[in-house]
Amino acid sequence: MKDKGFQYPRQISKFNVPGVVVVHYSNALTMIMSWNVPPRIAACYLLFFIVLSERIVIKAAKAQNMTVTPVDVGVILDLDGRNGKVGLSCINMALSDFYASHTHYKTRLVLNPRDSRNDVVQAAVAALYLIKNTEVKAIIGPQNSMQANFVIDLGNKSQVPIISFSATSPSITSLRSPYFFRIAQNDSSQVKAISAIIQAFGWREAVPIYMDEYGEGMIPYLIDALQDIDVRAPYRSVISPLATNSEISGELYKLMTMQTRVFIVHMSHNLSSRVFTIAKEIGMMSEGYVWIITNGIANFVGSKERSVLASMQGVLGVKTYVPETKELQRFTVRWKTKFQQDNPTITDVDLNVFGLWAYDAASALAMAVEKVGTTNLGVEKTNASSNLIDLESFEISQDGPKLREAIQDTKFRGLAGEFNLLNGQLQSSTFQIINVNGNGERPVGVWTPEDGLRREFMNSKNTSKYSTSKNNLGPIIWPGDLTSVPKGWEIPTNRKKLRIGVPVKNGFSEFVKVIYDRSTDRTNFTGYSIDIFNAVMESLPYAVSYDFIPFAKPGGGSAGTYDDLVYQVFLQNFDAVVGDITIIANRSNFVDFTLPYTESGVSMVVPLRENRRKNAWVFLKPLSWDLWMTSGCFFVFTGFVVWLLEHRVNEDFRGPCSHQIGTSLGYAFSTMVFAQREILINNCTRFVVIIWVFVVLILTQSYTASLASLLTVQQLQPTITEVKQLIKNGERVGYQRGSFVFGILKEMSFKESQFKQYTSIEECDELLSKGSAKGGIAAAFDEIPYMKLFIGQYCSKYTMAASIYKTDGFGFVFPRGSPLVADVSRAILKVTEGEKMKEIESAWLEKQTNCEVSNAQDSSESLGLSSFWGLFLISGIASLSALIFSVSMFFYKERQHIFKPFGPGDSLLGRIRLILRTFLERDLRSRTFRKKASMSLQDKKDIGSLNGIGAGQDSTST
């Protein structure tokens, strides 16, 4: 009875049994043990249950009068390891559950497990044995990607599907075998999630730490994902699975000497435990460090020992997201009970996602086998050989192509989520972001390809954009039990201070000055650029120690050009360079620059020459031509308005036509010198003239001031205004020694014989004072900061005539990809916008001078119409208003005379002539002419009286 019962699993698989009790021996045993009865009684109960089940099976099979077909399936796992035991346990439970719920199926999978012993060769031998001897129709396994490489080739040759639930390396995808199915996530699918985390926290560098062979397939994808977000991987740390603790310590110590503090760990579960334990011992799990683990480690965090978890505090992980369902919860309880019964010596083992994938893989294979059916289940033997090492002879599975298609088309909802294959790959790309704290993990967010980082998984379609914001993640506790985000880099432990290269030069010491003090045996560094750098470093949110190192020869003097100094950073001889270093394109090919802290561009400085006004027509210069024309027109217009308003009431504006024109214009132009002779009678005329006199007053005063300035102020003009003049005339030009400006001048077609170098402000002044004809230079070319400093001292002699080249100004130099660049650039903006920048500029660049003129432009420009059009507008409105009012009064007073009804023979032309004739006549009703008429009458009376008196005297005498 014992032997028969031992063979039961094999025999039961041949029947289509409706009874659930037969397929749930483990559940029966669990129930009996829960009764707390003595072992002998429990054994009797179990024996009774087996006998009863056998009879039920036989009766059920006979009643249904049908048979089932066993289908051999291979299983290649590391049966001595925990993961292998978990996988096999889940596969057995999957088939048990599947056939319990599908009792009418005509096929039954018969498992043929083989132990790979965690060895590639053993896995290959197991696959050969199962294919050649057992003639399996499919193989579940092997357990890792390295074992899968050869097994996949065997499956492809024999047309036996290879179904792996734990081989995750992207490298095996390149084999493109139609008979390989990966019921697991491809490792490359998580690299976008990792890069999203790094982008969210703004880290600029990250170092991958991976196991040899295990991580080689994923690392290229990870590097590409980091490059897409402009994150650099300055180093790749490779650790062998056979590495000793001392070798691991040596590699970690090497990482400690580097600047980067963000590490991405991708290796096996067992090796990662050793790495984190050693990292904790040497102090790499402390403040400032960032550790990110891939799903190959994160999926097993719950199974790690407490001592290992204590070494992983603060670690971030990317874990496969598995939706919580009631089915999963029930299965987890059942699996744990059964696993502990089957493996009583193994404790503290949790169900992981690989076990769920194994469960789904076995269920999918059972569905596919049933779909193919029981016909044509066999092999085609071509040169078959029983020799296991004979690789030339294979039994080709006849139902392999159909089974492959059936597996590919299988879709259902499994324990791990939706089961859907595309090109043999499980379509699963959602990850959970976890934070290791305490005795386990704590979820802080999820990542999906559609939504990016989110606090929780959203089943409904999200309309928002892809997000990489850290605000979408929950609170994270970082290594060192800190809540503040690490900056991701530190000064290397083997070099506590940054080595800052400083140029050594003789001239322009206002920017950089290096002086060696023999009494103290110290080198002092001063200047505008040095003070700016010190202020910037002080404004950083963290402390950075650094030492200035002169770029000088052992005996003194500069060790090379500025390009040579910049290249030293690329050669890693300096950690940075501070000084008057210009940001240009060819230098940026080797180093990174911060944002500029000065103005940009290259300009030309030339001498000034005096240009006093000696033109006979200089008196016309104060006013522009349009202002002259407008003024003249308004003089004429004002004279005309005065005549219109005065000629009917003022005898001074009457007489012959020429007399009237001359009087009107003479009166208008005499207002320039306020010498009007005629007396105005009409009040409207007085209003117009008052406004006009005010306009003339403003014009004359402005003209006088502008003319005085033109005749008295010294006028300076540049000797040369265009670079083409220098090239055409063959004039000599100067540039600062060692400057990149030399290359620019050569590109502008200057000849070698035209160049002269200078090293200081004084030498530049001397060369410009001599002039090109006397061995000096006609113009100096240099960057704007230098030239502004030069002009500040000699503003009465020279001027910046033109800007010839655009640059980005002075900046600080750092190695390519340095995380300091972004922080220092932000600090530069902070300093340049504050008061500290003004203090530094005042101390170094603003020299006290006695210059009266600091540029070559005229101090007095011609006055234009734009400055006076408002005055003309007021005068014009006043004149038109007075004119309209006066004409209206004329028509009102003469309405009876000029608007009388038309008579016979009257015409419109005649009426117009009447109006004009009346308008040109004297207004006899005006006070002026009435007074004059009364005076004439009185004169006549007086004359008559005088005549009468004279006649009386004559008669008396007689």
Buried (B, 14 or more C-beta within 10 A) or exposed (E): EEEEBEEBBEEBBBBBBBBEBBBBBBBBBBEBBEEEEEEEEBEEBBEEBBEEBBEBBEEBBEEBEEEBBBBBBBBBBBBEBBBBBBBBBBBBBBBBBBBBEBBEBEBBBBBBBBBBBBBBEBBBBBBBBBBBEBBBBBBBBBBBBBBBBBBBBBBBBBBBBBBBBBBBBBBBBEEEBBBBBBBBBBBBBBBBBBBBBBBBBBBBBBBBBBBBBBBBBBBEBBBEBBEEBEBBBBBEBBBEBEBEEEEBBEBBBEBBEBBBBBBBBBBBBBBBBBBBBBBBEBEBBBBBBBBBBBBBBBBBBBBBEEEBBBBBBBBBBBBBBBEEEEEBEEBBEBBBBBBEEEBEEEEEBBBBBBBBBBBBBBBBBBBBBBBBBBEEBEBEEEEBBEEEEEEEEBBBBBBBBBBBBBBBEBEEEBBBBEBBBEEBBBEBBBBBBBBBBEEEBEBBBBBBEEBBBBBEBEEEEBEEEEBBEBEBBEEBBBBBEBEEBBBBBBBBEEEEEBBBBBBBBEBBBBBBBBEEEEEEEEBEBBBBBBBBBBBBBEBBEEEBEBEBBBBBEEEEEBBBBBBEBBBBBBEEEBBBBBBBBBBBEEBBEBBBBBBBBBBBBBBBBBBBEEEEBEEEEEEEBBBBEEBBEBBEEBBEBBBBBBBBBBBBBBBBBBEEEEEBEEBBBBBBBBBBEEEBEBEBBBEBBBBBBEBBBBBBBEBBEBBEEBBEBBBEBEBBEBBBEEBEBBBEEEBBBBBBBBBBBBEBBEEBEBEEEBBBBBBBBEBBBEBBBBBBEEEBBBBBBBBBBBBBBBBBBBBBBBBBBBEBBEBBBBBBBBBBBBBBBBBBBBBBBBBBEEEBBEEBBEEBBEEEEEEEBEBBEBEBEBBBBEEBEEBBEBBBEBBEBBBEBBEEEBEEBBEEEBEEEEEEEEEEEEBEEBBEEBBEEBBEEBEBBEEEEEEEEEEEEEEEEEEEEEEEEEEEEE
